[in-house]
Amino acid sequence: MTIPNELRKWFAIGSGIGIEIFGQPGAESLRVAAARVRPGGTRLLGTLTIEDAQHHAAATWGTDYAQFARRLRLSHVPATVLLPRRDVTVRQLAMPGVTDKDLASAVAFQMEGLHPYPEAEAVSGWARIPGTNSVLVAVTRSSVLERYSNLFAEAGIEVGSFTCSAAAIHSARHLVRPASPELIAYQETPTGVEVYGESPARPILSALFDTDPERACALAASDLRLEANVPFQPLRDVLGAEPALAFAAAVTSACPLLALSLNLLPADQRRSSSRVAWIPVGVLGGIVLLLAGALVAFPGYESEKYQRSLTQEISRVTPAVDRSAALDRQIDAERRRIVLLDEIRGRSKADLDVLGELTRMLAPPAWANLLEITRTQVTIAGEAQQAAPLLQLIDASQFLKGSEFAAPPARAGSGEIFRIRARREPKP
């Protein structure tokens, strides 16, 4: 759902709960904050700290959380959880000229080089930064996400989003009113100094430094290409609340449709409490009530008039149905393009594997002067001391089978000239 910038303020209505995970690995604690968002601004409703959650019974501190949420009448609100900065790799991609419909494919093509984790363990989320050509990407390990998901599930806490601090801080700053494009803020944590920044040259910077705040902010200013006189501020002063990160997460939870939608939680496990999400349901419900009232109030309508009314209604919604069908066709076409691109990328790797296998088998003094590789077969011609053993070598390969001479070998000096074709096997 895209809301124009001039109307965003009036859609900023909601209440949410944010949870910040902090502390040393294996001894993490939780900071919980509740916030209310209105067009006039944001307000901190309450806070709760749960010390060393890993080594206390989840049911015990889960009860404390439930009482906290019930006291603020937010028991129905799923929490937004900030993963520790050390567990999240945050990257920023410049995507000039890439449309929204192509953005997912473009990010997916670059995802493999954005993180240090094995591909099977990486869980990622991304969101376009409003007003820019950049995309904010966050990646974490599936084991980290699973560990914290299980922890909150044991405590009975419903989580609607796992996200990173950069997305939450940006959302909290820009949710209600425009903010300054130049900022350097820091937050001291047990594992280092976390710095958040914004500048015209770089929409978002998020980094964790193992140094003092002044040095960390100076390094961030250099990366942001800001003047040295730009003031460094504690994050609590920027957001106007403490704990700052938990408050930013709570603001994101209150208005998820207006915030950066960077959610690392699988889509089937997400839940939102935003009132804006109920607008389509309310509109449809109102239409149903109007139609029911019309049927009760005007039972004497003639059949011909009723048919004409139905025809007009069908004509009204037909353009929307046609647009929906066209969108489905576009999505299907993009999906086929992605599959085709994946196949093309895989073909180059498979061809190089076959080339490497043939290079290994045709050891000197054998040599080749012709190599044709198609999707189904390989043809190779050259000269060897003895051509017949090459068939056995090729059939022993994991990539090629059914080799045969395309033409009988012929003597040439001290060797034999050969031309062999073989059938390509599917990749093992």
VOLOKE-615004 format. One record per residue: residue in three letters; x, y, z of N, C-alpha, C in turn. Coordinates in steps of 0.001 Angstrom, whole numbers, padded with zeros to 6 digits, always signed. Example, Ala and Ser with C-alpha at 12.3 -4.5 7.8 and 13.67 -1.06 7.14 Angstrom:
BEGIN
ALA+013190-005690+007800+012300-004500+007800+013200-003300+007800
SER+012850-002250+007080+013670-001060+007140+012900+000030+007870
//
This chain:
BEGIN
MET+000858-001189+000000+000000+000000+000000+000894+001240+000000
THR+000778+002083-001008+001574+003296-001111+000705+004493-000794
ILE+001115+005297+000180+000358+006462+000616+001147+007704+000235
PRO+000539+008670-000463+001266+009891-000838+001861+010581+000374
ASN+003014+011230+000160+003726+011869+001274+002879+012913+001976
GLU+002066+013655+001210+001274+014705+001834+000130+014153+002686
LEU-000204+012871+002518-001283+012271+003300-000771+011342+004397
ARG+000536+011046+004407+001069+010080+005366+000766+010476+006807
LYS+000878+011757+007093+000672+012222+008467-000705+011835+008985
TRP-001724+011908+008140-003091+011668+008592-003410+010183+008705
PHE-002554+009339+008165-002716+007901+008338-001876+007381+009515
ALA-001123+008260+010152-000262+007842+011262-001083+007732+012533
ILE-001827+006651+012648-002674+006410+013817-002481+004960+014237
GLY-002126+004754+015485-001976+003390+015973-001150+003341+017236
SER-001126+002161+017848-000315+001910+019033+000440+000609+018829
GLY+001653+000542+019344+002455-000649+019110+003409-000930+020245
ILE+004015-002127+020182+004981-002574+021176+006261-002968+020458
GLY+007397-002485+020956+008698-002830+020402+009571-003504+021440
ILE+010371-004461+020998+011271-005193+021902+012683-005102+021333
GLU+013613-004639+022155+015024-004592+021781+015772-005703+022506
ILE+016502-006516+021762+017346-007559+022344+018753-006976+022495
PHE+019275-006976+023726+020599-006380+023939+021371-007232+024943
GLY+022671-006966+025029+023514-007688+025979+024515-008574+025272
GLN+025341-009247+026083+026356-010135+025562+025714-011405+025008
PRO+026325-012032+023980+025773-013274+023433+025623-014338+024517
GLY+024472-014969+024537+024187-016002+025524+023618-015471+026817
ALA+023615-014152+027007+023067-013552+028226+022254-012319+027860
GLU+021452-012430+026810+020703-011282+026313+019563-010904+027253
SER+019316-009608+027323+018175-009069+028044+017237-008394+027047
LEU+016073-007996+027536+015063-007410+026658+014632-006056+027203
ARG+014543-005080+026314+013909-003806+026641+012613-003724+025858
VAL+011519-003477+026549+010198-003412+025935+009674-001984+026063
ALA+009122-001460+024971+008538-000114+024987+007213-000149+024241
ALA+006271+000647+024732+004984+000809+024055+004847+002259+023623
ALA+004316+002472+022422+004217+003831+021878+002856+004040+021238
ARG+002414+005284+021271+001187+005680+020582+001560+006698+019511
VAL+001009+006529+018316+001299+007412+017181+000016+008110+016765
ARG+000112+009409+016604-001002+010209+016119-000444+011219+015103
PRO-001298+011842+014297-000789+012832+013331+000013+013951+013971
GLY-000236+014221+015262+000498+015281+015938+001853+014862+016465
GLY+002158+013558+016489+003455+013115+016992+003363+011746+017626
THR+004461+011333+018259+004541+010027+018907+004737+010223+020407
ARG+004303+009210+021193+004418+009314+022647+004745+007953+023222
LEU+005661+007943+024184+006028+006714+024892+004983+006437+025968
LEU+004391+005238+025923+003345+004880+026881+003896+004173+028111
GLY+004967+003413+027956+005511+002676+029084+006679+001820+028655
THR+007456+001368+029634+008618+000526+029351+008675-000638+030326
LEU+009423-001657+029922+009625-002847+030752+010989-003418+030397
THR+011771-003810+031393+013078-004433+031167+013070-005838+031731
ILE+013510-006783+030924+013600-008189+031333+015066-008577+031287
GLU+015678-008764+032438+017101-009043+032523+017378-010528+032279
ASP+018448-010797+031504+018957-012158+031281+017824-013131+030958
ALA+017078-012806+029890+015906-013621+029534+016269-015059+029197
GLN+017489-015272+028705+017890-016612+028279+017947-017589+029449
HIS+018263-017094+030652+018481-017988+031788+017362-017899+032827
HIS+016235-017358+032448+015058-017338+033311+013909-018029+032587
ALA+013006-018570+033367+011877-019290+032781+011068-018352+031882
ALA+010855-018796+030626+010138-017948+029677+008723-017649+030147
ALA+008116-018627+030820+006738-018416+031284+006668-017283+032310
THR+007730-017131+033118+007725-016099+034170+007777-014706+033562
TRP+008807-014438+032718+008871-013092+032160+007842-012878+031062
GLY+007329-013985+030486+006213-013848+029555+004964-013338+030255
THR+004772-013757+031522+003644-013250+032316+003819-011768+032615
ASP+005063-011365+032924+005317-009932+033162+005003-009114+031917
TYR+005396-009645+030753+005106-008932+029496+003589-008851+029273
ALA+002881-009952+029514+001430-009962+029294+000734-008945+030196
GLN+001189-008834+031454+000595-007844+032360+000884-006426+031886
PHE+002100-006214+031387+002475-004895+030855+001578-004524+029669
ALA+001401-005447+028730+000571-005171+027552-000896-005001+027929
ARG-001352-005817+028888-002766-005727+029295-003035-004395+029991
ARG-002087-003938+030795-002273-002665+031502-002410-001504+030511
LEU-001729-001591+029384-001792-000527+028365-002837-000809+027293
ARG-003603-001881+027492-004645-002289+026535-004058-002575+025152
LEU-002913-003249+025138-002247-003592+023888-001998-005100+023781
SER-002819-005888+024475-002615-007336+024442-002797-007917+023046
HIS-003577-007245+022216-003858-007747+020872-002779-007378+019861
VAL-001820-006558+020285-000830-006017+019349+000384-006948+019266
PRO+000736-007452+018084+001974-008235+017943+003188-007322+018040
ALA+004236-007815+018653+005427-006996+018894+006334-006966+017675
THR+007047-005854+017543+008145-005729+016573+009450-005885+017325
VAL+010268-006847+016916+011497-007190+017639+012711-006729+016839
LEU+013631-006021+017518+014900-005623+016902+015947-006674+017237
LEU+016478-007330+016200+017565-008276+016418+018833-007524+016808
PRO+019707-008138+017608+020978-007469+017953+021751-007096+016692
ARG+022359-005923+016711+023073-005440+015514+024174-006397+015089
ARG+024791-007097+016061+025878-008006+015709+025383-009217+014916
ASP+024083-009529+015023+023531-010705+014348+022943-010382+012987
VAL+023006-009125+012568+022384-008721+011312+023419-008034+010426
THR+023468-008455+009181+024287-007778+008176+023387-006802+007411
VAL+023722-005517+007483+022899-004475+006850+023675-003914+005659
ARG+023035-003916+004509+023645-003392+003294+022684-002423+002618
GLN+023231-001594+001742+022435-000631+000987+022789-000774-000490
LEU+021768-000949-001321+021958-001119-002754+021399+000084-003502
ALA+022151+000597-004442+021663+001663-005326+020998+001008-006531
MET+019735+001332-006766+018972+000743-007859+018385+001826-008762
PRO+019214+002658-009386+018664+003704-010256+017989+003100-011478
GLY+016819+003609-011800+016115+003160-012999+015367+001860-012860
VAL+015421+001201-011719+014727-000079-011533+013322+000200-011010
THR+012318-000278-011719+010936-000058-011314+010573-000981-010157
ASP+009456-000666-009501+009022-001465-008356+008753-002917-008742
LYS+008222-003129-009944+007890-004502-010326+009139-005336-010598
ASP+010249-004687-010949+011503-005408-011213+012435-005409-010015
LEU+012049-004723-008936+012966-004532-007821+013297-005849-007119
ALA+012290-006690-006917+012536-007957-006223+013538-008814-006980
SER+013406-008880-008292+014342-009671-009100+015744-009076-009036
ALA+015841-007748-009112+017151-007102-009091+017864-007336-007763
VAL+017119-007259-006649+017729-007500-005343+018146-008961-005210
ALA+017299-009872-005690+017608-011302-005585+018887-011653-006326
PHE+019127-011020-007486+020324-011319-008264+021598-010906-007526
GLN+021500-009883-006672+022691-009404-005970+022810-009936-004543
MET+021795-010671-004076+021740-011070-002678+022915-011943-002267
GLU+023373-012807-003163+024413-013774-002791+025703-013087-002354
GLY+026009-011933-002912+027244-011246-002571+027107-010224-001465
LEU+025973-010188-000778+025736-009159+000227+025992-009635+001652
HIS+026242-010917+001852+026366-011422+003222+027412-012528+003279
PRO+027943-012816+004471+028985-013842+004614+028452-015214+004974
TYR+027125-015379+005013+026560-016632+005512+026421-017651+004374
PRO+026424-018954+004702+026083-019963+003685+024678-019709+003145
GLU+024492-019977+001862+023224-019635+001195+022030-020300+001878
ALA+022209-021552+002340+021085-022271+002955+020709-021687+004308
GLU+021617-020934+004967+021342-020405+006292+020912-018942+006274
ALA+020964-018294+005128+020684-016855+005073+019182-016589+004993
VAL+018719-015660+005827+017342-015161+005783+017422-013656+005566
SER+016727-013165+004555+016885-011756+004190+015540-011043+004111
GLY+015635-009733+004227+014491-008855+004012+014998-007547+003435
TRP+014159-006840+002693+014594-005586+002085+013410-004653+001913
ALA+013735-003378+001765+012694-002368+001544+013326-001181+000819
ARG+012561-000614-000116+013034+000606-000795+012960+001777+000187
ILE+014020+002574+000218+014053+003759+001075+013257+004865+000384
PRO+012171+005373+000990+011305+006348+000326+012074+007568-000159
GLY+011734+008008-001365+012336+009208-001924+013721+009027-002480
THR+014207+007783-002571+015557+007523-003083+015518+006367-004073
ASN+016654+006132-004726+016819+004969-005606+017517+003821-004894
SER+017596+003885-003566+018334+002894-002792+017386+001916-002101
VAL+017937+000751-001811+017203-000313-001129+018005-000719+000102
LEU+017329-000805+001244+017963-001267+002476+017743-002774+002588
VAL+018837-003514+002767+018785-004978+002834+019342-005427+004177
ALA+018652-006357+004830+019121-006943+006084+019152-008458+005926
VAL+020235-009080+006409+020398-010533+006294+020853-011073+007641
THR+020281-012192+008060+020703-012864+009285+020695-014363+009052
ARG+021200-015103+010029+021194-016560+009932+019824-017098+010331
SER+019406-018178+009681+018133-018803+010038+018160-019331+011465
SER+019348-019769+011940+019449-020279+013302+019182-019178+014327
VAL+019643-017943+014042+019388-016815+014941+017892-016519+014999
LEU+017271-016469+013841+015834-016174+013783+015039-017270+014482
GLU+015431-018517+014270+014707-019627+014896+014868-019600+016414
ARG+016075-019274+016891+016313-019258+018336+015436-018205+019016
TYR+015399-017003+018457+014589-015960+019087+013089-016211+018888
SER+012712-016788+017759+011295-017110+017550+010825-018112+018584
ASN+011631-019138+018830+011267-020139+019838+011220-019527+021227
LEU+012170-018620+021521+012194-017982+022839+010902-017208+023100
PHE+010472-016404+022133+009250-015613+022327+008009-016498+022294
ALA+008047-017571+021505+006909-018490+021491+006739-019158+022850
GLU+007862-019555+023485+007782-020163+024807+007220-019181+025833
ALA+007508-017901+025651+006998-016890+026578+005566-016473+026258
GLY+005021-016973+025158+003658-016608+024782+003537-015216+024200
ILE+004631-014691+023647+004620-013347+023062+004456-013466+021553
GLU+003438-012833+021026+003197-012872+019586+004058-011825+018898
VAL+004830-012272+017914+005752-011392+017193+005235-011187+015771
GLY+005124-009944+015375+004682-009636+014022+005816-009334+013073
SER+006997-009002+013637+008106-008622+012765+009425-008758+013516
PHE+010421-009344+012830+011816-009252+013248+012497-008314+012244
THR+013106-007244+012727+013699-006275+011821+015033-005796+012398
CYS+015643-004841+011733+016939-004313+012173+016749-002883+012671
SER+017713-002412+013443+017604-001087+014052+017562+000024+013008
ALA+018289-000130+011889+018321+000926+010873+016927+001200+010321
ALA+016180+000142+010005+014826+000320+009465+013909+000965+010496
ALA+014021+000547+011763+013148+001096+012801+013454+002566+013066
ILE+014725+002928+013134+015081+004327+013413+014624+005224+012265
HIS+014865+004795+011025+014435+005602+009871+012918+005790+009887
SER+012180+004724+010175+010721+004819+010210+010256+005760+011305
ALA+010859+005666+012484+010447+006517+013602+010733+007986+013323
ARG+011841+008284+012616+012188+009681+012320+011251+010301+011289
HIS+010859+009519+010289+010149+010090+009138+008662+009727+009106
LEU+008147+009096+010150+006776+008594+010088+005745+009714+010040
VAL+005881+010695+010932+004842+011720+011074+005168+012990+010296
ARG+006431+013415+010347+006794+014681+009705+008174+014560+009060
PRO+008467+015373+008050+009791+015324+007418+010895+015621+008431
ALA+012037+014942+008273+013166+015121+009185+014369+015636+008402
SER+015345+016136+009136+016566+016657+008519+017277+015562+007732
PRO+017801+015893+006534+018490+014881+005734+019896+014578+006230
GLU+020381+015315+007232+021725+015087+007758+021630+014741+009239
LEU+022180+013577+009602+022072+013117+010980+023184+012126+011281
ILE+023763+012229+012485+024637+011194+013032+024217+010995+014485
ALA+023764+009798+014806+023333+009479+016161+024000+008180+016596
TYR+024191+008049+017891+024870+006847+018387+024143+006293+019605
GLN+024392+005012+019832+023828+004312+020984+024912+003382+021509
GLU+025295+003552+022772+026295+002677+023373+025638+001371+023815
THR+026241+000248+023414+025730-001075+023748+026847-001893+024386
PRO+026505-003019+025031+027552-003857+025640+028534-004424+024627
THR+028166-004470+023344+029058-005050+022335+029719-003993+021458
GLY+029530-002700+021754+030153-001650+020961+029256-000437+020840
VAL+029663+000489+020003+028890+001716+019758+028161+001564+018422
GLU+026832+001569+018481+026034+001485+017260+025762+002904+016764
VAL+026088+003151+015499+025932+004487+014908+024912+004412+013782
TYR+024007+005371+013785+023022+005513+012706+023190+006896+012090
GLY+023168+006954+010756+023335+008236+010096+022535+008339+008814
GLU+022313+009578+008390+021644+009876+007124+022350+011071+006487
SER+022408+011063+005168+022981+012186+004439+022473+012143+003009
PRO+022588+013255+002270+022185+013224+000863+022967+012210+000045
ALA+024229+011966+000436+025054+011010-000317+024712+009575+000018
ARG+024237+009332+001229+023926+007978+001665+022675+008037+002526
PRO+021537+007558+002027+020281+007714+002767+020300+007114+004160
ILE+020961+005956+004336+020992+005297+005646+022377+004703+005859
LEU+022920+004911+007046+024139+004225+007466+023876+003584+008813
SER+024244+002325+008957+024114+001617+010226+025373+000789+010423
ALA+026061+001020+011531+027320+000303+011761+027552+000142+013252
LEU+028326-000892+013594+028699-001175+014978+030213-001032+015087
PHE+030686-000117+015967+032104+000167+016097+032602-000270+017467
ASP+033803-000816+017493+034445-001199+018751+035413-000093+019159
THR+034864+001077+019474+035684+002228+019862+034808+003178+020663
ASP+035328+004348+020993+034541+005307+021761+033563+006032+020838
PRO+032474+006618+021393+031449+007264+020553+031984+008362+019647
GLU+032923+009181+020142+033418+010289+019328+034146+009775+018088
ARG+035001+008777+018283+035720+008205+017148+034759+007512+016193
ALA+033786+006768+016742+032822+006057+015898+032020+007033+015046
CYS+031579+008143+015641+030790+009127+014893+031642+009840+013845
ALA+032923+010058+014140+033801+010684+013158+033983+009777+011948
LEU+034132+008470+012176+034233+007527+011062+032941+007499+010249
ALA+031811+007563+010957+030525+007567+010257+030353+008827+009415
ALA+030787+009974+009949+030675+011230+009196+031476+011155+007908
SER+032628+010531+007976+033443+010376+006766+032732+009502+005746
ASP+032142+008423+006224+031430+007525+005314+030202+008199+004716
LEU+029558+009067+005487+028367+009777+005018+028714+011006+004170
ARG+029999+011349+004114+030464+012534+003383+029848+013811+003940
LEU+029830+013887+005261+029317+015064+005945+030478+015884+006489
GLU+030213+017155+006715+031236+018026+007276+031553+017608+008711
ALA+032760+017893+009122+033204+017479+010454+032423+018185+011562
ASN+031780+019326+011248+031076+020075+012288+029634+019614+012490
VAL+029195+018582+011798+027850+018051+012025+027807+017466+013429
PRO+026867+017888+014291+026869+017424+015686+026492+015940+015790
PHE+027128+015273+016755+026783+013892+017068+025777+013910+018226
GLN+024737+013121+018108+023696+013136+019131+023436+011723+019631
PRO+023165+011581+020926+022681+010280+021402+021339+009966+020748
LEU+021096+008712+020469+019874+008328+019769+018627+008703+020566
ARG+018729+008687+021889+017552+009034+022710+017141+010493+022497
ASP+018132+011378+022214+017793+012783+021957+017138+012951+020588
VAL+017537+012129+019635+016961+012219+018289+015504+011765+018294
LEU+015222+010660+018978+013873+010099+018974+013020+010631+020122
GLY+013656+011271+021109+012896+011860+022210+012338+010857+023180
ALA+012968+009701+023325+012468+008689+024258+013606+007749+024620
GLU+013472+007108+025755+014448+006128+026235+013658+004951+026833
PRO+013935+003711+026446+015010+003243+025560+014704+003558+024098
ALA+015680+004132+023407+015445+004683+022070+015131+003599+021049
LEU+015924+002509+021022+015719+001489+020000+014390+000767+020193
ALA+014053+000443+021436+012764-000210+021683+011614+000720+021314
PHE+011776+002027+021578+010742+002993+021204+010584+003066+019687
ALA+011712+003059+018952+011637+003075+017487+010910+001840+016971
ALA+011186+000687+017577+010491-000531+017166+008998-000443+017467
ALA+008636+000184+018599+007221+000332+018954+006496+001241+017964
VAL+007146+002308+017528+006545+003202+016527+006325+002434+015217
THR+007305+001618+014830+007163+000794+013628+006004-000174+013771
SER+005849-000763+014967+004745-001689+015218+003394-000994+015138
ALA+003346+000276+015562+002080+001012+015579+001562+001300+014171
CYS+002456+001599+013229+002049+001957+011862+002893+001181+010851
PRO+002707-000139+010743+003564-000940+009859+003429-000579+008388
LEU+002269-000071+007970+002081+000250+006556+002810+001528+006149
LEU+003172+002362+007124+003891+003596+006837+005388+003459+007069
ALA+005799+002401+007738+007212+002207+008061+007911+001444+006943
LEU+009265+001390+007019+010023+000553+006087+009644-000901+006325
SER+009113-001544+005311+008591-002903+005471+009708-003937+005351
LEU+010721-003811+006228+011840-004752+006229+011597-005756+007344
ASN+011038-006888+006989+010639-007905+007962+011342-009209+007633
LEU+012134-009723+008571+012862-010973+008373+012027-012191+008740
LEU+010867-011980+009317+009988-013097+009680+009305-013634+008429
PRO+009213-014976+008265+008501-015535+007096+007090-014971+006976
ALA+006647-014793+005753+005367-014109+005500+004191-014805+006170
ASP+004219-016154+006248+003078-016867+006827+003006-016740+008343
GLN+004033-016156+008979+004023-015993+010426+003788-014551+010838
ARG+003545-013651+009890+003387-012242+010201+001932-011924+010551
ARG+001774-010922+011411+000438-010452+011761+000534-008979+012065
SER-000432-008225+011617-000411-006785+011814-001650-006347+012566
SER-001467-005319+013410-002603-004756+014148-002965-003367+013650
SER-002393-002937+012521-002634-001582+012033-004106-001378+011673
ARG-004664-000266+012135-006068+000018+011821-006260+000373+010355
VAL-005184+000880+009741-005303+001214+008322-005609-000027+007501
ALA-005090-001190+007947-005321-002427+007204-006787-002810+007164
TRP-007581-002276+008110-009003-002622+008146-009841-001719+007239
ILE-009224-000701+006634-010009+000195+005790-010672-000544+004625
PRO-009942-001393+003840-010620-002117+002752-011751-003002+003247
VAL-011528-003657+004410-012587-004510+004960-013796-003676+005338
GLY-013542-002507+005942-014661-001644+006312-015428-001137+005106
VAL-014682-000789+004049-015346-000315+002832-016221-001413+002233
LEU-015651-002611+002130-016435-003727+001583-017625-004056+002473
GLY-017398-004001+003799-018521-004256+004714-019617-003215+004562
GLY-019202-001936+004361-020209-000894+004155-021011-001106+002882
ILE-020312-001552+001811-021030-001821+000561-022047-002939+000750
VAL-021637-003987+001485-022558-005108+001735-023777-004645+002519
LEU-023538-003799+003549-024667-003310+004344-025612-002445+003508
LEU-025049-001620+002628-025888-000782+001770-026756-001620+000839
LEU-026137-002649+000263-026901-003511-000633-028008-004246+000115
ALA-027691-004730+001327-028713-005434+002114-029854-004489+002490
GLY-029497-003235+002875-030541-002272+003212-031426-001937+002025
ALA-030796-001856+000847-031584-001564-000350-032581-002676-000639
LEU-032147-003922-000455-033053-005049-000714-034230-005051+000263
VAL-033937-004653+001529-035024-004633+002525-035940-003433+002315
ALA-035372-002271+001989-036163-001040+001896-036972-000945+000602
PHE-036472-001600-000434-037157-001472-001719-037476-002847-002312
PRO-038323-003629-001633-038640-004976-002134-039501-004946-003396
GLY-040111-003772-003669-041032-003716-004797-040378-003354-006126
TYR-039016-003297-006114-038376-002946-007390-038711-003976-008448
GLU-038981-003493-009618-039288-004390-010719-038035-005155-011155
SER-038230-006320-011703-037122-007182-012109-036231-006496-013156
GLU-036832-005752-014044-036047-005108-015091-035115-004046-014518
LYS-035612-003250-013549-034771-002242-012928-033632-002888-012126
TYR-033959-003980-011448-032939-004685-010667-031836-005226-011578
GLN-032231-005781-012734-031244-006289-013678-030359-005166-014201
ARG-030943-004013-014463-030189-002883-014951-029173-002406-013895
SER-029582-002416-012624-028675-002034-011550-027483-002992-011458
LEU-027770-004283-011595-026680-005267-011548-025717-005067-012716
THR-026286-004768-013886-025437-004549-015059-024527-003352-014861
GLN-025044-002278-014278-024231-001106-014008-023115-001414-013005
GLU-023426-002220-011997-022411-002570-011001-021300-003410-011619
ILE-021706-004333-012495-020701-005157-013170-019804-004297-014054
SER-020412-003344-014751-019623-002450-015601-018651-001607-014772
ARG-019064-001272-013539-018205-000443-012696-016955-001195-012237
VAL-017137-002467-011911-015990-003221-011371-015192-003933-012462
THR-015751-003976-013704-015030-004677-014766-013635-004113-015019
PRO-013425-002781-015062-012049-002279-015254-011081-002752-014177
ALA-011568-002781-012925-010687-003256-011845-010337-004723-012028
VAL-011331-005524-012458-011074-006948-012709-010071-007112-013854
ASP-010257-006304-014904-009321-006384-016042-007906-006003-015619
ARG-007802-004949-014783-006470-004566-014303-005843-005666-013459
SER-006670-006308-012642-006156-007405-011815-005661-008559-012679
ALA-006427-008886-013731-006001-009962-014625-004705-009598-015353
ALA-004609-008325-015775-003379-007889-016443-002186-007962-015498
LEU-002411-007596-014226-001337-007683-013246-000905-009128-013026
ASP-001887-010042-012989-001533-011468-012852-000690-011937-014026
ARG-001045-011468-015222-000251-011869-016391+001167-011308-016316
GLN+001289-010063-015857+002624-009485-015719+003468-010245-014696
ILE+002832-010597-013573+003558-011359-012543+004013-012694-013097
ASP+003123-013367-013857+003495-014657-014435+004638-014510-015435
ALA+004599-013440-016230+005674-013219-017200+007003-012950-016491
GLU+006962-012135-015411+008194-011861-014673+008736-013131-014034
ARG+007827-013977-013542+008271-015237-012937+008969-016115-013960
ARG+008410-016156-015181+009050-016964-016227+010418-016380-016598
ARG+010527-015060-016601+011826-014439-016899+012868-014801-015845
ILE+012436-014769-014574+013371-015119-013502+013848-016556-013642
VAL+012898-017474-013940+013271-018878-014121+014238-019023-015293
LEU+013951-018291-016397+014827-018369-017570+016228-017854-017244
LEU+016290-016725-016512+017597-016179-016153+018375-017136-015247
ASP+017642-017792-014321+018312-018777-013472+018857-019934-014298
GLU+018061-020367-015304+018521-021466-016150+019756-021051-016957
ILE+019725-019810-017482+020866-019338-018285+022121-019251-017421
ARG+021968-018756-016190+023123-018683-015297+023655-020076-014987
GLY+022750-021060-014829+023189-022425-014553+023855-023081-015744
ARG+023441-022696-016979+024041-023312-018170+025529-022994-018283
SER+025909-021746-017986+027319-021382-018080+028158-022230-017136
LYS+027669-022438-015931+028401-023267-014973+028520-024703-015470
ALA+027406-025251-016032+027437-026629-016517+028396-026770-017700
ASP+028385-025780-018606+029308-025846-019759+030759-025789-019305
LEU+031046-024942-018307+032416-024871-017796+032834-026172-017120
ASP+031869-026850-016461+032186-028146-015855+032573-029166-016924
VAL+031815-029194-018042+032130-030120-019133+033490-029792-019738
LEU+033757-028482-019945+035039-028069-020514+036199-028486-019602
GLY+036013-028307-018288+037059-028703-017359+037290-030205-017366
GLU+036195-030985-017477+036326-032447-017507+037073-032894-018760
LEU+036766-032307-019929+037449-032683-021165+038929-032274-021113
THR+039210-031125-020522+040609-030692-020382+041415-031689-019546
ARG+040764-032204-018481+041450-033182-017631+041701-034491-018362
MET+040733-034926-019189+040862-036223-019851+041844-036161-021021
LEU+041876-035066-021764+042773-034957-022924+044118-034394-022490
ALA+044846-035202-021719+046157-034763-021235+047170-034802-022376
PRO+048145-033916-022363+049187-033937-023394+049827-035338-023450
PRO+050221-035794-024669+050370-034990-025908+049089-034888-026729
ALA+047971-035418-026219+046713-035286-026971+046304-033824-027013
TRP+045628-033444-028099+045161-032075-028229+043912-032035-029087
ALA+043163-030941-028944+041901-030802-029674+041933-029521-030491
ASN+041355-029610-031690+041242-028414-032521+039786-028028-032795
LEU+038849-028798-032213+037424-028494-032388+036679-028948-031145
LEU+035814-028063-030599+034973-028413-029455+033625-027721-029620
GLU+032577-028553-029746+031214-028013-029865+030406-028538-028673
ILE+029856-027607-027885+029046-027980-026715+027637-027437-026926
THR+026675-028352-026982+025265-027962-027046+024584-028411-025760
ARG+023303-028160-025663+022575-028561-024457+022524-030075-024288
THR+022605-030840-025394+022403-032288-025295+023637-033100-025599
GLN+024607-032559-026335+025762-033370-026671+027008-032512-026844
VAL+028142-033214-026883+029442-032585-027063+030151-033270-028227
THR+030743-032475-029100+031555-033011-030201+032956-032446-030066
ILE+033958-033345-030090+035343-032931-029936+036190-033619-030993
ALA+037101-032871-031613+037992-033422-032639+039411-032979-032331
GLY+040354-033859-032651+041747-033528-032397+042645-034694-032738
GLU+043771-034768-032047+044760-035807-032341+045286-036369-031027
ALA+045463-037697-030966+046007-038389-029799+046853-039548-030288
GLN+047705-040055-029402+048522-041201-029796+047631-042396-030135
GLN+046599-042618-029280+045619-043661-029548+044232-043084-029261
ALA+043333-043190-030225+042007-042575-030081+041031-043474-029353
ALA+041156-044794-029493+040158-045715-028926+040017-045569-027412
PRO+041088-045470-026624+040910-045347-025162+040142-044093-024741
LEU+040060-043107-025620+039344-041887-025232+037864-042156-024976
LEU+037281-043125-025717+035859-043440-025501+035622-043920-024071
GLN+036496-044778-023590+036341-045290-022233+036505-044165-021199
LEU+037474-043271-021432+037669-042148-020511+036435-041244-020461
ILE+035865-040973-021627+034699-040076-021685+033499-040714-021014
ASP+033275-042019-021250+032124-042679-020629+032260-042763-019119
ALA+033486-042708-018599+033682-042751-017152+033401-041401-016496
SER+033208-040368-017297+032943-039040-016750+031533-038959-016177
GLN+031353-038102-015181+030014-037901-014603+029155-036963-015445
PHE+029768-036327-016433+029018-035380-017254+028675-035919-018649
LEU+029375-036935-019142+029216-037406-020515+029026-038911-020546
LYS+028184-039393-021445+027926-040822-021623+027684-041096-023108
GLY+027753-042391-023472+027413-042814-024837+028321-042233-025887
SER+029620-042183-025611+030545-041619-026592+030738-042578-027770
GLU+030978-041991-028955+031219-042785-030159+031984-041926-031160
PHE+032651-042620-032093+033388-041895-033127+032403-041384-034177
ALA+032451-040082-034417+031633-039525-035488+032206-039912-036857
ALA+033500-040235-036878+034167-040708-038091+035305-041628-037644
PRO+035651-042629-038435+036706-043557-038024+038009-042796-037810
PRO+038786-043197-036775+040096-042558-036541+041006-042766-037745
ALA+041881-041815-037987+042815-041894-039117+044220-041610-038613
ARG+045177-042354-039140+046569-042160-038747+047097-040820-039299
ALA+047909-040178-038462+048535-038929-038887+049873-038829-038182
GLY+050895-039188-038892+052224-039179-038278+052314-040248-037197
SER+052665-039839-035977+052807-040787-034876+051526-040931-034073
GLY+050430-040268-034441+049178-040357-033691+048002-040653-034592
GLU+046798-040476-034003+045556-040724-034723+044661-039494-034617
ILE+044078-039145-035745+043110-038039-035770+041732-038619-035440
PHE+041018-037966-034505+039721-038501-034060+038668-037389-034086
ARG+037436-037841-034157+036259-036952-034008+035215-037757-033226
ILE+034939-037311-032003+034087-038060-031074+032900-037192-030683
ARG+031735-037813-030572+030563-037121-030009+030048-037950-028839
ALA+029530-037237-027837+029037-037904-026622+027775-037188-026137
ARG+026960-037912-025431+025701-037370-024897+025957-036744-023509
ARG+025442-035556-023306+025594-034897-022012+024622-035472-020998
GLU+025115-035697-019803+024286-036199-018723+023792-035015-017873
PRO+022606-035141-017252+022166-034087-016343+023168-033896-015218
LYS+023201-032706-014637+024125-032402-013560+023872-033331-012382
PRO+024921-033979-011826+024722-034904-010703+024107-034195-009515
//
